[in-house]
Amino acid sequence: MAETTKTEKATKPSFIKGLKAEFKKIVWPDQETVVKQSATVVVITVLLGAVIALLDFAITKGLNIILFLG
């Protein structure tokens, strides 16, 4: 029969130590970058919302014309 040998596990660093090490790797953006990117997201969201609202309005009017004329 084959013999089973115990393999020793390498000691794992604690979760908190690993978390601290990962946080040290993070490069946080400066305030100017955050403001610019946030403004860009808000502007694009508003524009996309307007486009969707216009499409919804146009489709609704088109369907009403088709359904009530037919």
C-alpha positions in Angstrom: 0.0 0.0 0.0 1.1 3.5 -0.6 2.1 5.5 2.4 0.6 8.8 3.0 2.9 11.5 4.3 1.8 14.6 6.0 2.8 17.8 4.2 3.3 20.8 6.4 1.4 23.8 5.4 3.2 27.1 5.1 2.2 29.5 7.7 -0.2 32.1 6.3 0.0 35.7 7.3 -3.0 36.9 9.2 -5.8 38.5 7.3 -5.2 41.9 8.8 -1.5 41.9 7.9 -2.4 40.9 4.3 -5.0 43.6 4.1 -2.5 46.2 5.3 0.0 45.1 2.7 -2.6 45.3 -0.1 -3.6 48.8 1.0 0.0 50.0 0.8 0.0 49.0 -2.9 -3.0 51.3 -3.7 -2.2 54.5 -5.5 -5.0 57.0 -4.7 -5.9 59.7 -7.2 -5.5 63.3 -6.3 -8.5 65.6 -5.7 -8.3 67.2 -9.2 -8.6 63.8 -10.9 -11.5 62.7 -8.8 -13.4 65.9 -9.4 -12.8 65.7 -13.2 -13.8 62.1 -13.4 -16.9 62.6 -11.2 -18.0 65.6 -13.3 -17.5 63.5 -16.5 -19.6 60.7 -15.1 -22.4 63.1 -14.1 -22.5 64.8 -17.5 -22.5 61.6 -19.4 -25.3 60.2 -17.2 -27.4 63.3 -17.7 -26.9 63.2 -21.5 -27.6 59.5 -21.7 -30.8 60.0 -19.7 -31.9 62.7 -22.0 -31.2 60.6 -25.1 -33.2 57.7 -23.6 -36.1 60.0 -22.6 -36.2 61.4 -26.2 -36.2 57.9 -27.7 -38.9 56.9 -25.3 -41.0 59.9 -26.2 -40.5 59.3 -30.0 -41.3 55.6 -29.8 -44.4 56.3 -27.7 -45.7 58.9 -30.1 -44.9 56.7 -33.1 -46.8 53.8 -31.6 -49.8 55.9 -30.7 -50.0 57.2 -34.3 -49.7 53.6 -35.7 -52.3 52.1 -33.3 -54.9 54.9 -33.5 -54.7 55.4 -37.2 -54.9 51.7 -38.0 
